[in-house]
């Protein structure tokens, strides 16, 4: 049996073989993107709920609301990034 090896290098490089913790900047980026992440999770949950049954009107509304929340969260993140680039208060 042959060994299977990765064809790409690791995305994050371990320093001296020790895994590193996220930097403050990385944690801040995650915190800024958290509304988008949570809205995306909600968007995934909406169709999962209907896997074992026929979707109802309530399910359709739940899916529409989830899509709107994702779009609103992405818009807010983009607006904050644009404001920060212009040098305005975020």
Buried (B, 14 or more C-beta within 10 A) or exposed (E): EEEEEEEEEEEEEEEEEEEEEEEEEEEEEEEBBEBBEEBBEBBEEBEEEBEEEEBEEEBEEBBEEBBEBBEEBBEEBEEEEEEEEEEEEE
